[in-house]
Amino acid sequence: MDYRYTVAQGPALSQINADALLVILCSDHATTGDPAVDALAQEALASRDWDLKAGKVLYLHRPVGVKAPRLVLSAAADSSAKAFKAAVVKALAAIKERDVAHLAVIAGAGLTLDAAHAQALVLAVADVGYVYRHTKPSAPKASGLHKVTLVGTTDQAAGAKAGLSQGQAVAHGVTLARELGNRPANYCTPTFLAHEAKRLGKEFKHLKVDVLERAALEKLGMGSFLSVTNGSAEPPKFIILRYEGGAKSQAPIVLVGKGITFDSGGISIKPGAGMDEMKFDMGGAASVLGTFRAVAELKPKVNLIGLIPTCENMPSGTATKPGDVVTSMSGQTIEVLNTDAEGRLILCDALTYAERFKPAAVVDIATLTGACVVALGHVHSGLFSTDDELAQALLAAGQQAQDTAWRLPVDDEYGESLKSNFADLGNVGGREGGAITAAVFLSKFTKSYRWAHLDIAGSAWKSGGAKGGTGRPVGLLTQFVLTQAEAGNAAIQARPSETSKRAKLAAKVAKPAARVPRKTA
């Protein structure tokens, strides 16, 4: 898609040469400064063919006095970027099936175009235009829209152009994450995710990608991670991405994405209804890859590490059983009380591995618990952190990116239910506060650095008629990384701490193979 900014005011607006002219008007203002466009808007309002209420759209064909053959009027609830985006989405539906190759977008009086509005426009166009077709030859043909021009004033140009560039990079990342999530599990395997990461490394030469195989994971002592993959014929992968845009002395931000490419629940098998949606259980991994795609395009001055433990969780004669005890890379033992609580088992070893980078902060992203969906629905991602500064930075990034999160507690008292008679801790607590106890479990492996956890079980995909990946929280994560890069020395700093002795020992000493039996048949 070609996104451009052009300067035009007053009567020049109606003379813009495009296949369609989209005018966004705020409910308190119904003017653009162009007599022809304003007359059409006032006539529609007077005849009650249109209303200045949020979501109301009017399509006019061959409008009098307007050069473009199509004019769309769309009402925004207010002047915010969020309302602007919603108005654009509604309007795009009116021209989606029409032969529009070039769309020009105008913001009426009361709507000040800035970077946020420009980025919102790009994300709206990308969202509406996305169609999954990899395994569906009968999918609708791709939209003919290939050029979008945002129209405004000279003084708005710098901010709007920056917003268009950032929006396009984020849109690319979101689309990648959606596409990965939507692919069926027999296509999107751990091996496929590894190939996708390597493909990004080839496309962007400043990205470095490594993939660790089972033998390396055994040598590292990742017994918790490997216990999840015991029942599957698909080999596990541990993907490591590096973007080095900052000074060598700068502590990196580390993103850890849960990559369960299919979650049957293992021996603690899930109900059959809705199990097909467990192909989306790699939403955290997809969001990390999507974020790296966006960051690689924008090239901020920051150091970024991505860690993706990926495997399947399947039942078989070699699968981990409820009651089994496994040894994590940190040296802590875990009683696997429920094999369907597997995400935390692969994440905990990745979080221990993250210590070696002496990070400024670590954020893990996971479709972790149904309890988070019960708590927050499908609007906000769940945010958990013991670090107020880090939590606030992530919340602010979510607000700015229109990819919001809501903070929940991680008080130590919630960890009481994780106590085990046979291991250092169990992998589940009681039913109550399930999203919180999952976060507390992860916190046991993050003591040496600043850490936050995003539970995206309610935001990574949609069910029902609109079933499909959303690409969240690529927007939030990208904005967080960019904000840290812009802050420079004022950015969140690494916590002075030594790597734990147990983690150092685990990194050097291979655990006995008997602790992590491999699938043999």
C-alpha positions in Angstrom: 0.0 0.0 0.0 1.2 3.5 -0.9 0.5 6.0 1.9 1.1 9.7 1.2 0.4 13.1 2.7 -0.7 16.0 0.6 -1.5 19.7 1.5 -4.8 21.1 0.5 -7.3 23.5 2.0 -10.6 25.2 1.3 -12.0 24.9 -2.2 -9.1 22.7 -3.3 -10.5 19.8 -1.3 -13.3 19.0 -3.7 -10.9 19.1 -6.6 -8.6 16.3 -5.3 -8.1 13.7 -8.0 -8.9 10.3 -6.5 -11.4 7.4 -7.0 -13.1 8.2 -3.7 -13.0 11.1 -1.2 -13.6 10.1 2.4 -14.5 13.0 4.7 -14.4 12.5 8.5 -16.5 15.1 10.4 -16.7 15.5 14.1 -20.0 15.6 15.8 -19.5 19.2 16.9 -18.3 20.4 13.5 -19.8 19.7 10.1 -17.5 21.8 7.9 -14.3 21.3 5.8 -13.9 24.7 4.4 -14.8 23.5 0.9 -18.1 25.0 -0.3 -19.0 22.0 -2.5 -18.3 19.4 0.2 -19.9 21.4 3.0 -23.1 22.0 0.9 -23.5 18.3 0.3 -23.0 17.5 4.0 -25.5 20.2 5.1 -28.1 19.0 2.5 -27.7 15.4 3.8 -28.2 16.6 7.4 -31.2 18.7 6.5 -32.9 15.9 4.7 -32.0 13.5 7.4 -30.3 11.2 5.0 -27.3 11.4 7.3 -26.7 12.2 11.0 -23.6 13.5 12.9 -23.6 10.6 15.3 -20.7 8.2 15.6 -20.9 5.3 13.1 -23.2 7.1 10.7 -22.0 6.9 7.1 -23.3 8.3 3.8 -22.2 7.3 0.4 -22.7 9.7 -2.5 -22.1 8.7 -6.2 -21.1 11.4 -8.7 -21.6 14.2 -6.2 -22.1 17.7 -7.7 -19.1 19.9 -7.5 -16.7 17.2 -6.4 -14.0 15.9 -8.8 -13.9 12.4 -7.2 -16.7 10.1 -8.5 -17.4 8.9 -5.0 -17.8 10.8 -1.8 -18.2 9.2 1.7 -19.2 11.2 4.8 -18.4 9.5 8.1 -19.1 10.9 11.6 -16.6 10.6 14.4 -17.7 10.6 18.0 -15.1 13.1 19.0 -11.7 14.5 17.9 -9.6 11.6 19.3 -7.5 9.3 17.2 -9.6 6.4 18.5 -12.8 8.0 17.2 -11.1 8.9 13.9 -10.1 5.3 13.4 -13.6 4.0 14.1 -15.1 6.5 11.6 -12.6 5.4 9.0 -13.4 1.7 9.5 -17.1 2.4 9.2 -16.6 4.3 6.0 -14.3 1.7 4.4 -17.2 -0.8 4.6 -19.2 1.5 2.2 -16.5 1.3 -0.5 -15.0 -2.1 0.1 -16.8 -3.7 -2.8 -16.4 -0.8 -5.1 -13.6 -0.2 -7.7 -11.5 2.2 -5.6 -7.8 2.1 -6.2 -7.0 5.6 -4.8 -8.7 6.9 -1.6 -8.2 10.4 -0.3 -9.0 11.1 3.3 -9.9 14.5 4.7 -10.4 15.5 8.4 -13.0 18.2 8.9 -13.0 21.1 11.3 -12.3 20.1 14.9 -10.1 17.2 13.9 -6.4 18.1 14.1 -4.3 15.6 12.1 -1.3 14.4 14.0 0.9 11.3 14.1 -1.7 9.4 16.1 -4.5 10.1 13.6 -2.3 9.2 10.7 -1.2 6.0 12.2 -4.9 5.2 13.1 -5.8 5.7 9.4 -3.1 3.2 8.2 -4.1 0.6 10.8 -7.8 0.9 9.9 -7.1 0.4 6.2 -4.9 -2.6 6.9 -7.4 -4.1 9.2 -10.4 -3.8 6.9 -8.3 -4.9 3.9 -6.9 -8.1 5.4 -8.3 -11.4 4.0 -6.9 -14.8 5.0 -6.5 -16.9 1.8 -3.5 -19.3 2.4 -5.7 -22.4 2.7 -8.9 -20.9 1.2 -8.7 -20.5 -2.6 -12.4 -19.4 -2.5 -11.6 -16.3 -0.4 -12.7 -13.0 -1.8 -10.3 -11.3 -4.2 -7.9 -8.8 -2.8 -9.1 -5.2 -2.6 -8.0 -3.0 -5.5 -7.1 -0.2 -3.1 -3.4 0.4 -3.4 -3.0 4.1 -2.6 -4.2 6.2 0.3 -3.7 10.0 0.5 -4.2 11.8 3.8 -5.1 15.5 3.1 -4.3 18.3 5.6 -2.4 21.6 6.1 1.2 22.4 5.9 1.7 22.7 9.7 0.3 19.2 10.1 2.6 17.6 7.5 5.6 16.6 9.7 3.5 14.8 12.3 1.2 13.2 9.8 4.0 11.8 7.7 5.7 10.3 10.8 2.4 8.7 11.7 2.0 7.2 8.3 5.4 5.7 8.4 5.0 4.2 11.8 1.5 3.1 11.0 2.7 1.2 7.9 5.4 -0.6 9.9 3.1 -1.6 12.7 0.5 -2.7 10.1 3.0 -5.0 8.5 3.8 -6.4 11.9 0.1 -6.9 12.8 -0.6 -8.5 9.5 2.3 -11.0 10.0 1.0 -11.9 13.4 -2.5 -12.3 12.1 -1.4 -14.5 9.3 0.7 -16.7 11.5 -2.2 -17.1 14.0 -4.7 -17.9 11.3 -2.7 -20.7 9.7 -3.9 -24.2 10.7 -1.7 -26.1 13.1 -0.7 -28.6 10.4 0.8 -25.7 8.5 2.0 -23.5 11.4 4.3 -25.9 13.3 7.3 -25.0 15.5 9.5 -25.7 12.5 7.4 -23.3 10.4 7.7 -20.5 13.0 11.5 -21.0 13.0 11.5 -20.7 9.2 9.5 -17.5 9.5 11.9 -16.1 11.9 14.8 -16.9 9.6 13.0 -15.4 6.7 12.7 -12.1 8.6 16.5 -12.3 9.3 17.1 -12.6 5.5 14.7 -9.8 4.7 16.2 -7.4 7.3 19.9 -7.9 7.4 20.2 -6.1 10.8 18.1 -8.9 12.4 20.1 -11.9 13.7 18.2 -15.2 14.2 19.3 -18.4 15.9 17.2 -21.5 16.5 18.1 -24.0 19.2 17.1 -27.7 18.7 16.2 -30.3 21.3 19.8 -31.4 21.9 20.8 -27.8 22.8 17.7 -27.4 25.1 18.6 -30.6 26.9 22.1 -29.4 27.4 20.8 -26.1 28.8 18.6 -28.1 31.2 15.3 -26.8 30.0 13.4 -29.7 31.5 10.2 -27.8 32.0 10.0 -26.7 28.4 10.8 -30.1 27.1 8.3 -31.8 29.3 5.5 -30.1 27.3 6.7 -31.5 24.0 7.0 -35.1 25.1 3.8 -36.2 23.6 4.3 -34.7 20.1 6.0 -35.9 17.0 6.8 -32.3 16.1 10.3 -31.2 17.3 10.5 -28.3 19.7 12.4 -25.1 18.7 13.8 -22.2 20.7 14.0 -19.1 18.5 16.3 -16.2 19.4 16.0 -12.9 17.6 18.4 -10.0 18.0 18.0 -6.4 16.9 21.0 -4.3 17.8 20.1 -0.7 17.1 21.5 0.8 20.3 25.0 1.2 21.8 26.7 -2.0 22.8 26.6 -0.8 26.4 22.8 -0.4 26.3 20.9 -3.1 28.2 18.3 -4.7 25.8 14.6 -5.1 26.1 13.7 -8.8 26.0 10.3 -10.0 24.6 9.4 -13.6 25.3 6.5 -15.1 23.3 4.6 -18.3 24.1 4.6 -20.5 21.0 2.3 -23.4 21.5 1.3 -24.1 17.9 -1.4 -26.4 19.1 -2.7 -27.0 22.6 -4.8 -30.2 23.0 -4.3 -29.9 26.8 -2.1 -33.0 26.8 -3.2 -35.8 29.1 -5.5 -33.2 30.8 -7.2 -33.0 27.5 -9.5 -30.1 26.6 -13.2 -30.4 25.6 -13.7 -30.9 21.9 -15.9 -27.9 21.4 -13.7 -24.9 20.4 -10.5 -26.9 20.5 -9.8 -25.9 16.9 -9.1 -22.4 18.3 -6.1 -23.7 20.1 -4.1 -23.1 17.0 -4.1 -19.5 18.2 -2.1 -20.6 21.3 1.0 -19.3 19.7 -0.3 -15.7 19.7 2.5 -14.6 22.0 5.1 -15.9 19.6 3.3 -14.3 16.6 3.2 -11.0 18.4 7.0 -11.1 19.0 7.7 -11.9 15.4 5.3 -9.1 14.3 6.9 -6.6 16.6 10.4 -7.5 15.3 9.0 -7.0 11.8 7.8 -3.5 12.7 11.0 -2.6 14.6 13.2 -3.8 11.8 11.4 -1.5 9.4 11.5 1.6 11.7 15.1 1.0 12.9 14.9 2.7 16.3 18.1 3.2 18.4 17.4 0.4 20.9 18.6 -3.2 21.6 15.9 -5.8 21.4 16.0 -9.5 22.1 13.2 -11.9 21.2 12.8 -15.4 22.8 10.3 -17.9 21.5 9.9 -21.3 23.0 7.7 -23.2 20.6 6.2 -26.7 20.5 3.0 -28.7 20.5 1.1 -29.9 23.6 -0.3 -33.4 22.6 -1.4 -36.5 24.4 0.4 -39.8 23.7 2.0 -42.7 25.5 5.1 -40.6 26.1 3.3 -37.4 27.2 4.0 -35.8 30.6 1.4 -37.0 33.1 -0.4 -35.1 35.9 1.7 -35.6 39.0 5.0 -35.8 37.1 7.8 -33.6 38.5 10.1 -31.8 36.1 13.3 -29.7 36.7 13.3 -26.2 35.2 16.4 -24.5 33.8 16.5 -22.4 37.0 16.9 -25.6 39.1 13.5 -25.3 40.6 11.4 -28.4 40.4 7.7 -28.3 39.3 4.9 -30.7 40.0 2.8 -30.8 36.8 -0.7 -31.0 38.3 -2.4 -30.1 35.1 -0.8 -30.6 31.7 -3.2 -28.0 30.2 -1.3 -25.4 32.1 1.6 -25.8 29.8 2.3 -22.3 28.6 3.9 -21.3 31.9 6.1 -24.5 31.7 7.7 -23.4 28.5 7.9 -19.7 29.5 9.6 -20.3 32.8 12.7 -21.7 31.1 12.7 -18.9 28.5 12.5 -16.4 31.3 15.5 -18.0 33.0 17.4 -18.0 29.7 16.7 -14.2 29.4 18.9 -13.5 32.5 22.1 -13.9 30.4 21.3 -10.8 28.4 21.3 -8.6 31.6 18.1 -7.0 30.3 16.7 -3.5 31.0 13.3 -5.2 31.2 11.7 -8.5 30.1 8.1 -8.7 28.9 6.5 -12.1 28.3 3.4 -12.4 26.1 1.2 -15.4 26.2 -2.3 -16.7 25.5 -2.1 -18.0 29.0 -5.4 -18.4 30.9 -9.1 -18.5 30.2 -9.4 -16.9 33.6 -8.1 -13.6 32.1 -10.8 -13.8 29.5 -13.4 -14.1 32.2 -11.9 -11.2 34.1 -11.3 -8.7 31.2 -13.3 -10.1 28.2 -11.9 -9.3 24.8 -11.1 -5.6 25.2 -8.0 -5.3 27.3 -5.0 -7.6 27.5 -4.1 -8.5 31.1 -1.0 -6.9 32.5 0.9 -8.2 35.5 4.1 -6.7 36.9 5.8 -6.2 40.2 7.5 -3.1 38.7 5.3 0.1 38.8 7.4 2.0 36.3 7.5 -0.8 33.8 3.8 -1.4 34.2 3.0 2.3 33.6 5.2 2.4 30.5 3.3 -0.6 29.0 -0.1 0.8 29.9 0.8 4.2 28.3 2.1 2.5 25.2 -1.2 0.5 24.9 -3.2 3.7 25.2 -1.1 5.5 22.6 -1.3 2.5 20.2 -5.0 1.9 20.8 -4.0 -1.7 21.9 -4.9 -1.5 25.5 -4.0 -3.5 28.6 -5.4 -3.5 32.2 -3.2 -4.1 35.2 -4.1 -6.9 37.7 -2.3 -7.7 41.0 0.5 -10.2 41.6 0.6 -10.2 45.4 2.7 -12.9 47.0 -0.3 -14.2 48.9 -1.7 -15.6 45.6 1.3 -17.9 45.5 0.2 -19.9 48.5 -1.9 -22.1 46.3 1.2 -23.1 44.2 2.8 -24.9 47.1 3.5 -28.6 46.4 4.4 -31.5 48.7 6.6 -33.1 46.1 8.3 -30.2 44.3 9.4 -26.6 44.8 6.0 -25.5 43.3 3.0 -26.8 41.4 2.1 -25.5 38.0 -1.4 -24.5 39.0 -3.2 -23.2 42.0 -6.9 -23.3 42.7 -9.6 -22.2 40.3 -10.0 -18.7 41.9 -7.7 -16.0 40.5 -6.3 -18.3 37.9 -4.8 -15.6 35.7 -3.1 -14.1 38.8 -1.6 -17.4 40.1 -0.3 -18.1 36.6 1.5 -14.7 36.7 2.8 -15.4 40.2 4.2 -18.7 38.9 6.1 -16.9 36.2 7.4 -14.3 38.7 9.3 -17.1 40.5 11.7 -17.1 37.5 12.2 -13.4 37.1 13.8 -12.2 40.3 17.0 -10.9 38.7 15.4 -8.3 36.4 12.4 -6.0 35.8 9.6 -8.1 34.4 6.0 -7.8 33.1 3.6 -10.4 31.8 0.8 -9.8 29.2 -2.0 -12.4 29.2 -3.5 -12.0 25.7 -5.9 -15.0 25.9 -8.8 -12.6 25.4 -7.2 -10.3 22.8 -5.1 -12.4 20.5 -8.0 -13.7 18.4 -11.8 -13.5 17.9 -14.3 -16.3 17.9 -17.6 -16.7 16.1 -18.3 -15.3 12.6 -15.3 -13.0 12.8 -13.0 -15.9 13.9 -9.4 -15.1 13.3 -6.2 -13.6 14.8 -6.1 -9.9 15.7 -2.4 -9.3 15.7 -2.5 -7.9 19.2 -0.5 -6.8 21.0 2.0 -5.9 18.2 0.9 -2.2 18.4 1.4 -2.0 22.2 4.8 -3.7 22.1 6.1 -1.7 19.1 5.0 1.6 20.8 6.7 0.5 24.0 10.0 -0.3 22.2 9.9 3.0 20.3 9.1 5.0 23.5 12.1 3.4 25.2 14.3 4.2 22.2 13.2 7.9 22.2 13.7 8.2 26.0 17.4 7.3 25.6 19.2 7.6 28.9 15.8 8.3 30.6 14.5 4.9 29.5 13.8 2.1 31.9 17.2 0.8 33.1 18.3 -2.6 34.0 18.1 -3.6 37.7 21.6 -4.1 39.2 21.6 -7.8 39.9 23.7 -10.8 39.5 22.5 -13.8 37.5 21.2 -16.4 40.0 23.7 -19.1 40.9 21.2 -21.8 40.0 20.7 -20.4 36.6 24.5 -20.2 36.0 24.8 -23.8 37.1 21.9 -24.9 34.9 23.5 -23.1 31.9 26.7 -25.1 32.4 25.6 -28.5 33.5 23.4 -30.7 31.3 20.5 -32.3 33.2 20.3 -36.2 33.0 18.3 -37.3 30.0 16.0 -39.4 32.3 14.4 -36.2 33.6 13.1 -35.4 30.1 12.2 -38.6 28.4 12.0 -38.3 24.6 9.3 -39.6 22.5 10.4 -42.9 21.1 7.3 -44.1 19.2 
